[in-house]
Amino acid sequence: MSPSASPKQGVDVFLWWIGNAVLGFVVIPVVLLFANRVLRPTLVIKEYADDILVHGVGLTGTLDAVPKLVTTKELTGAALGLVGRYGAALKRLL
């Protein structure tokens, strides 16, 4: 210790090193543990979101025929009327 350094400064430096040790051996691992506990579910959520996106895009391909349902409904309505007329005509013949 230099002659100008007081014993108080030595204690301060010693406490500083103890604080650094506590920071290095306790606080940093706890922060890393909490960060891991937050990031792991985030990555799982990202995987689920990617899976939903892939299957959602695949599902839209099956929806291409939905506008044709209107035409199908109109044609079945017309066919029902024609079947009734056919039945009536057949009844007259028999």
N, C-alpha and C positions, 0 to 999 in steps of 0.2 A: 504494500500500500504506500502511496506517495505521502510525503509529509504534509501536503496541503489537504489531503483527503481526510474527512472526519469519519468516525465510526458510524455516524448516521448514514452517510453515503454508502458505506459497505452494506448496511442492513437494507437500504433501499435497493441496491443492485441485487442482493440475495433474494429479496421478495420479488423483484422483477423476473428473475430466472424461475422462481417457483411459479409465478403467474404464467410464464411462457410454457412451462412443463404441463401445468394443468390445462392450458389451452390446447397444447399438442396432443396430450394423452386422454383427455376427457371430452372437451367441447367439440373438437373436430370430428372424432368418431361418432359422437351423438348426432351431429349435423348430417354426416354422411349416411347414417342409419335412417334418419327421418327423410332425407332426400330419396333414398332407395325405396322407402315405403310409399312415397308419393309417385315416383317415376314408374315403378313396376306396374301399378294399376293403369297408369296413363298409357303405357305401351300396350297393355291388353285391350284397353278401350279403342286404341288406334287399330289394332288387328280386327276387332269386331266391326268398326266403322268401315274398314276396307272390305270386309266380307259382305256387309250390307250393301255397299256400293256395287260390288260385282254382281250380286244376286238381284239387286234392284234393276240394274241395266239389263240383265238377262230377262227379267220379267217384262220389261217394256216391249221386248220383241214379241211376246205373246199377246200384247194388247193391240196389235196392228189390225186384227179382224173385228174389233169392237164397232167401228163405223158400219161395217157390213151387217151388223145385227139389225139396224133400222130397216135395211132393204129386206132382210129375211122376214122380219115381222110383217112388213107390208105384203110380201108375197104369200105368206101363210094365211093372212087375212083374206086375200083375193082367192086363194085356193079353197078356203073353207066355203066361200060363196059359190064357187064353181062346183064343188062337190055336192052342195045342196041342190043346185040346178040339175046336175047329172042324176042324182038320186030321184028327183021328181020326174025327169024324162024317162028314166028306167022304169019307174012305177007305172007310168002311162003305157009303156010298151007291154008290160007283163000284165 
